């Protein structure tokens, strides 16, 4: 039996359910507002990535994910 690994970058367990949080945000606020949010969130992850010893790589991966989302390059859009 293979244990499913929690993907903290692309699909963290605490953000999933019947609908992904980011998709609910688009429904509530619109695509442009979510792109602005994504740009700000990428900045946050870059800002703090060197301040954590164990999560630096994860923060850089999250910043990349949000940058791609902010640029409109997320294949789900």
C-alpha positions as CSV (number, residue, x, y, z in Angstrom):
1,X,0.0,0.0,0.0
2,X,1.4,3.4,-1.0
3,X,1.0,6.3,1.4
4,X,-0.2,9.5,-0.3
5,X,2.3,12.3,0.3
6,X,0.9,15.7,1.3
7,X,1.9,18.2,-1.5
8,X,2.4,21.4,0.5
9,X,2.9,23.5,-2.6
10,X,0.4,22.4,-5.3
11,X,-2.4,20.9,-3.2
12,X,-2.0,21.1,0.6
13,X,-4.6,19.0,2.5
14,X,-5.7,22.0,4.5
15,X,-6.7,23.9,1.3
16,X,-8.6,21.2,-0.5
17,X,-12.2,19.9,-0.2
18,X,-15.0,19.9,-2.7
19,X,-13.5,23.0,-4.2
20,X,-9.9,24.4,-3.9
21,X,-9.6,27.6,-1.9
22,X,-8.1,29.5,-4.8
23,X,-11.0,28.6,-7.0
24,X,-13.5,29.8,-4.3
25,X,-11.5,33.1,-4.1
26,X,-11.9,33.6,-7.9
27,X,-15.7,32.9,-7.6
28,X,-16.0,35.4,-4.7
29,X,-13.6,38.2,-5.9
30,X,-12.8,37.7,-9.6
31,X,-9.7,36.6,-11.4
32,X,-7.9,40.0,-11.4
33,X,-8.2,40.4,-7.6
34,X,-6.9,36.8,-7.1
35,X,-3.9,37.6,-9.4
36,X,-3.1,40.7,-7.3
37,X,-3.4,38.5,-4.2
38,X,-1.1,35.9,-5.8
39,X,1.5,38.5,-6.5
40,X,1.5,39.7,-2.9
41,X,1.6,36.2,-1.6
42,X,4.6,35.4,-3.8
43,X,6.3,38.5,-2.3
44,X,5.5,37.3,1.2
45,X,7.0,33.8,0.6
46,X,10.2,35.3,-0.9
47,X,10.5,37.8,1.9
48,X,10.5,35.1,4.6
49,X,12.1,32.1,2.9
50,X,15.6,32.7,4.4
51,X,14.2,33.3,7.9
52,X,13.2,29.6,8.2
53,X,15.7,26.9,8.5
54,X,13.6,23.9,7.5
55,X,11.0,25.4,5.1
56,X,13.1,27.6,2.9
57,X,12.8,25.3,-0.2
58,X,9.0,25.0,0.3
59,X,8.6,28.8,0.6
60,X,10.5,29.2,-2.7
61,X,8.3,26.6,-4.3
62,X,5.2,28.4,-3.0
63,X,6.5,31.7,-4.3
64,X,7.0,30.2,-7.7
65,X,3.4,28.7,-7.7
66,X,1.9,32.1,-6.8
67,X,4.1,33.9,-9.4
68,X,2.8,31.6,-12.1
69,X,-0.7,32.1,-10.8
70,X,-0.2,35.9,-10.8
71,X,1.1,35.8,-14.4
72,X,-2.0,33.9,-15.6
73,X,0.1,30.9,-16.5
74,X,-1.7,28.4,-14.2
75,X,-3.0,25.7,-16.6
76,X,-6.2,25.5,-14.6
77,X,-7.2,29.1,-15.6
